[in-house]
Amino acid sequence: MPPYLGKLPIRLGAVGTTCLVSHQLEGRYLCSILPGASWKGMVPLILSATNSPGASWKIMVPLILSALHPFDHHNMTRGRPLQQWCRHQRGKSGKTKLDCTAGVDPTPDWCLPYVPVTNTQTEEGRPSSSLVSTLFSSNTSRTSPTGAQSFIGVNYGEVADNLPPPTETVKLLQSTTIQKVRLYGADPAIIKALANTNIGIVIGAGNGDIPALASDPNFAGQWVSTNVLAYYPGSKIIVVTVGNEVMTSKDQGLISQILPAMQNLQNALNAASLGGKIKVSTVHSMAVLTQSDPPSSGAFNPSFGDTMRAMLAFMRATGSPFMINPYPFFAYTSDTRAETLAFCLFQPNAGRVDSGTGIKYMNMFDAQVDAIRSALNAMGFKDIEIVVAETGWPYKGDPNEVGPSIDNAKAYNGNLINHLRSMVGTPLMPGKSVDTYIFAIYNEDLKPGPGSERSFGLFNPDLSLTYDAGLSKSSQVRISIYQLIIRFNKLAV
């Protein structure tokens, strides 16, 4: 847990409580409610800016109070945004009071001291346009000026015969907060279409390329020339993945060749002076673990032995991420209890306590990612970053499939996106969001297998939404409590 900077009183309905304000990574701050009689555990909070100022206050700061983990408090809607108004009022001492009350009329018995904010008021009592624009222009270091967020990506599969042109897809992406795209190959049309967009691109060398990449450095050099140098830097290629889920493929030939292939590609990038700019990695399924429950017991399959250790040493040396495909959907299909569904969908649930650490996990995503973190830590690689290369939930499936539905897909992806935007992180990696690529931008109608395999798309081929997961740039801009306080104090000086 990061060091606390101080305590912040906050009022929720008729209940007063206290937040601990802690410094987080990436310049973010987090306000966490202290455990108390009316609260179950510590509830991280953020404040989100809206654009609907009221007219009845001297100065109104329209906010939404969002609980990032489910909690119980009287009849308060659990885990959902609550309309919140914060009132600034000048007191006799010449300082102002800030009152934030959820669900009831603001009351004057709690306040934070502020210097007068007289130069930002309009005659009508609303915040001046300069105040609003200054407040709401705040972006975190991982949010671009256009509202795109660098930790949110999407998978762009092409096993389909009805996909829109790449140029149309790029326009679609630019209307969202998606800032990264993962390709399974290196389609020239897509890479070209993404040029000059500042969207990060993950390209892939297929499993079929691994033998040649491993045995022939010249082939690796030609691959880089054809698939990277031909487009970079106009197209912002950030990672090259070598193979997909090779370690769990049971193909011993490929398993033994995966690291030499990665090394030859890295050497080819180094020769082109791109070694520090484009990373080389590979993608794993959760089956790379033999133990994942509880998360603290996470351990890699011992049969991988020296191959896994050598791969991790390569990743440490090159600063490459460990890329994983966690799917709470598949965890639910093997345990279809209602409480498991809630746990998988980031919905209110009792939580699951890790018997090894005492940490209570409130969702399956965090538990799966932390199981990988524990496995890496156990092997001595605490410094390797994790990237979620795939995760998602199908919105329909075959009649005999349990779990696929519009409601479940919207809940999973929507709540996942909110979780990432909160910057809370996971219990073992607090204060930052793991880069996460949602599967997928479109359905792939030619994929084999059950109907769910063809039903993960966020968008339809006509570019319409399959359902609204909250990826539009029109979504509200989030501002943390502590940043808001600092910004008001600066404005008032």
N, C-alpha and C positions, 0 to 999 in steps of 0.2 A: 504494500500500500504506500503511495507517495506521501511525503511529509505534508502536514496540514499547515496552511497559512493563517488560519483563523476561523472563528465561528461567525455564522451569519444567521440571525433570527429570521424565521419565515413563518407566515401564517397561512394555514390551509383550512378554509371554512371557519369553524369555531375553535379550532385546535391550534395552539401555538407550539412550535417545535424549533429545533435548532439544526442548521446545516453545518457541516464541516466543509470549508472551502479548501480544496487541495490542488496543487499545481499538477497539470498533466503534460504529457509530451505534446509536441507540435504547437506549443503556445496556448493550449486550451486549459480551461479551468472547469472543475466539476464541483457541484454542491451536492453533498450526500446527507440525507436526513439521518440524524442520530437515532439509534434504537430507543424505543420508549414504550410505555404501556399501550399506546394506541397504534403502534407500528410494529410490523413484523420485519425485523432486520433493517438493513441500511438500504435506502432507496435512492439511487442516483437520479438527479433531475437536470433538466435543461430548460431554458426559456427560449421560446421561438417567436420571432417578430412577425406580426401581421400588419396589414395596411388599412385598418378600420378604426381610426382614432375617434373617440367619443367627444361630445361637446360639453359635458356637464362638469368636468373637472378643470381645475386651474391648469394642470398639465397632465395629460394622459399618456401612458406608455402601454399600448396594446400588446399583450403577450399571450402565449399559450403555454401552460405548464404541462410538461409531459413526463410521465413516469416511465423510465426506461426498463424497469423490471416490474413485473406484476406485484401489486401490493393490496392490502385490505385496509380500508379506513371508512367506517360507517357505510353510507350508501354511495360513496364516490365511485365513479365508473373506473374499473380497474384497468390499468395499463393503457388508457386511452387519453388523448389530449383533452384538457379542460380549459375553457375560456378563462382568461386571467386578465385582470386590470390592475395596474400598479399606479397608485396616486402619489404625486408629489405635492406637498402642501407646506407653505412657509410657516414656521412656528414663531413664537415670541422671541426666541433666542436668536433669530435671524437665520437659523438653519432650516432645512426642509425635511419633511418626513416622507418616507416611501412606504406605502402599504400595499401588499399584494395579497389578495384574498380570493380563494377559489370557491365558486358556487354560491356565495352569499355577498351581501353588501359590505364594502370595505368598512373596517372599524378603526378608530384612532388610537387604540391602546398598544399598538406596536409600531415602531418606526426605526429607520436607520438615519443617522445624522448626515446631512449634506450641507454644503454651502449653498447660498441662495442661487436659484436658477431663474433669475428675472429676465435675462436678456434673450431667452429662448421662447417666451410666451407670446401668443397672439392675443388680440383683444377678445376673441371668442373663447379663450381658454384652451385652445388646442395647441399641440406642439407646432412650432414653426417648421416650414419645409426644410430649413437648413438643419434643424435638430433631427428630424426624421431621416433625412438623407444621410447625415453623419452616423446616426445610430445603426441604420440598416445597411450601411455600406461595408460593415465589418465582415471580413472573410478569414477563415482559418487558413493556415499555411498549406492545407491540402484541398482547398477549394479555390477554383480558378475564378477570375473576375466575371466570367460568364455564368457562374453558378454550377459548373461541372465539378464533380468531386473525383479526385484522382484514385480513390480506393474503390470506386465502383466501376466494374467492367462487365462485359457481356461476351458470351461465346457466339461465334458466327460459323455455324456448320453449313455444309453445302450438299448434304445427301438428300437432295430434293430436285424436283423438276418444275417448280412453280415460284421460284424466288424472284423478287424484284431486282432490277439492275443495281449494281453496287453504288452507282451515283445517287440513286434514290434512297438507298439504305444509309448512306453517309448523311444526307439531309435529315433523315429521321433521327440518326444518332445525335446530330447537332441540336435537335430540339429537346434533348434529354440531358440529364446530369451524368450520363455515361461518359467516361473519359478514357476508357481503355477497351480494346477489342482483342479477343483471342481467336486466331485462325488455326485450323488443324493442319493446314498446309501453307502454301505461299502463293495464293492466287494473285497473279499480276494485276488483274482488273480491280480487285478489292484494294490491294496495296496502293495502286495508283490513285484510286478514288479517295483514299484517306490522306493523300498528300496535302500538306499545308493546312491541316485541320487541328494540329496539336493533339490529336487523339493517339495515345500510345498503342502500339501494335505488337502483339505476340504472334510470331510465325512459327510454323512447325516443320520439322523434318520427320517424315513418316517412318513407321517401323520398318518398312521395306528399304529405306535408305540407310539403315544402321550398318549393315555389313560393309557397304562400300565406304561409308564415312569412317568406320573403324579401321579399315585396312589400307586406305589410300588417302594420305594427306592432300594429294593433288585434287582428288574428288571433293574433299572438304573445301579446298580453296575455290574450286569452281562453283560449288554450291553457294558459298558466301558471295561470290562475284555476281551470280545470276539472281539470287533471291534477296540480297541485302544491299550490295553496293549499287545496284541498278536503280535503287529507289531512295536510299538514305543520303542526306538527312531530311529531304522533303517529306518523305513518309517516316514518321517517328517510330521506327522499330526499336523496341526496348528489350525484348527477350526472344531467344530462339529455343524452342523446346525440341528435344531429341526423343522421338518416340512417345507413345502414350500408354501408360500402365504396363510397361515392359516387365518390371520386377515381379509382377503377379501373373504374368502370362504363361508361366511354366515352360517357356522356351529358353532352355539353358544356353543355347547359342546366342540369342539376342541379349540375354542377361549378362553374359560374359563380354559382350561387345559394346554395351551401352556406354560405359565409361570411356573407352578409347575413342568412340565416336564423338562424345562430348569434348574430349581433350583436343581432338583434331579440329573440330569446329572452333573451339576457343583459340587455338593457335592461328587459324586462318583469320579470325577477327583481330587478333593481336597484330598480325602482319599488315592488316589494313588500318592499324591505329584506332581500332574500335573496341579493343578489349575492355576498356573501362567504361564504355558507354552502352554496350549491348551484352546482356548476360546470357549464359547458356545453362539450361536446366533440363529436367525431364519431369513428367507428370506421373503421380502415383495414385492408385486407388486406396481406400481405407484398409483394404485387405493386406496392405504392406505391414500392418500391425497384427501381431498374434494376441495382443491384450490391449483393450481400450476402456474397460469398465472395471473400476472407476478410472477417471482420466489420469490420475496420478500414477497409475500402474502401466500406462502406455509403454509398449515395447515392440520393437521391430522383430519380424520373424528371424530367429537365430540362424535359419538356413541361408540367409543372405550374407551373413558373416562378413568376411573381409571386403566383399564387393560393396556392400552398403557403407562400410566405414571409409573405404577409399573414395567413394562418390561424395560422401559428406566432407571429406578433407578437401576435395576439389572445389566444392561449393564454398567452403570457408575461405579458401585461397583466392577465389575469384569474386567473392561477394554475391554469389548467385543464390536465389531463393529455393527453398524446398517446396515444391508445388504438389498440392493434394486435392483430391476430389471427395469432399465429405457430402453425403446425401442423407439428411435426416429422414427423407421420404422412404428410403430403403430400410432404415432402422424401424420405422413404423410398420412397414409391411410384414416384419417378423414379430411384431408385438403390437397388436391392434387394439389395445385397451384405450379407453377414452383419455385417461391421464397421460398416456404416452403420446397421443395425438396432440394434446395441449402442450406438452413439453417440446414436441418437435416443431410446433407452429409459433413458438414464442408467446403463447397465450397463458392466462393465469393458471398456475398449477402449484402443487405443494413443493416442487423442487426435488432435487436428488442430491443427497449429501455424499461427498467423496469420503469414503471411510479412511483413506490414507492421509488426507489433509484437513478434513472437517469443513471444506468449502462446500457451500450449497450451490449447485448449478440449477439455473432456471430455464435453460433451453438446451436442446441437443446439439445445436451448432457449436456453441461454446465448448461443450463437453468433448465433441469430436476433435475440434481444433486443439484443445488443450491436451488431449491424449497424444497427438502428434508432438506437441511441445514437450511433453514429458518424455517421450521416446527419444527425441533429439537431445534433451538435457541428460538423459541417462547414459548416452554415449559420449557425452562431453562436448556437445555442439550447441551450447546455449546461445551462441551468437548468430546462428543461421536463422534468417527470417523465413517465415511461412507465408505462402501465397495460396489462396483458395482458387484453384484453376477451374473448378466446376462446382456448382451447387444449384439446385432448383427443385421445382415440384410440378408434376404434370397436372393439367387442368381437366383431363379426361383420360379414360382408359377402357379396357375391355370390361364386359359385365362382371367377370369374376375377379377383377382387380379391386383391392381395398385401398382407399386413400386418394386416388385422383378425383379432383373436382375443382370447379372454378373457385369456390369459397376457400378451399384449402390452399390452392396455388396462390391466390391473392393474399391470404393470411401469411403464408410462409415468406414469399418474396417481399411483400410490403413490410412485414415486421422485420425481416432481415435487413432491408434497406434502412429502416429507421434505426435499427440497432447499430449498423455501421456508421450512420450519420451522428449518432450520439457520442462517438469517440470514447465510449466507456471501455471497449476492448473486452477481452476474456479475463476470467479470474487470474490466470497465470501470465497474461500479457495485458495489463490494465493501461488505460490512458491512450490507446491508439487503436485504429481499425486495421485489421488485416486486409490487404488488397484482395478483393473478391470478384470473380467473374461468374455472373449468373448464367445458367444454362436454361434457355438460349434465346437469341433474338427472334428466331423463327422456328416453326415446326420444320422437321425434315421428313417429308412424306414418303421417302423411299427407304427409310431405315427399317431393318428387320426387327422382329421381336414383338412383344405385346403392344397394344394400342398406346399405352402410356409413353413408349419410346418415341412416338411421333407427335407428342402433345405437350412439349415443354415450352413452346414459343410464347414470348411476351407480346409479339406483334403478329398480325396476319400478313399474308403476301401482298394485300392491298394497302399495307402500312397502317391499318387501323389497329387499335389496342385489342388484344385478346381479353384483357382485364386491366384495370388501373392499379399498378404496383407502386405508384408514387414517384416515377422517374422523370416526370415532366419538370422543366426548368421553372414552371410557374409554382412549384412547391414552395412552401414557406422557407425563409432563410432563418437558420438557427443561430441564436446568440446565447452564449453561456451566461449564467448569473454573474459571475465575477467580472467578465468582460463588460457587461452592461453597467455594473456599478462604477468601474474605472472610467468608462466612457462618459457617464453622466457627471462624474466629478470633474473630468477634464473640461467638459462643456461649461460647467458652472464657474470655473475659475476666471 
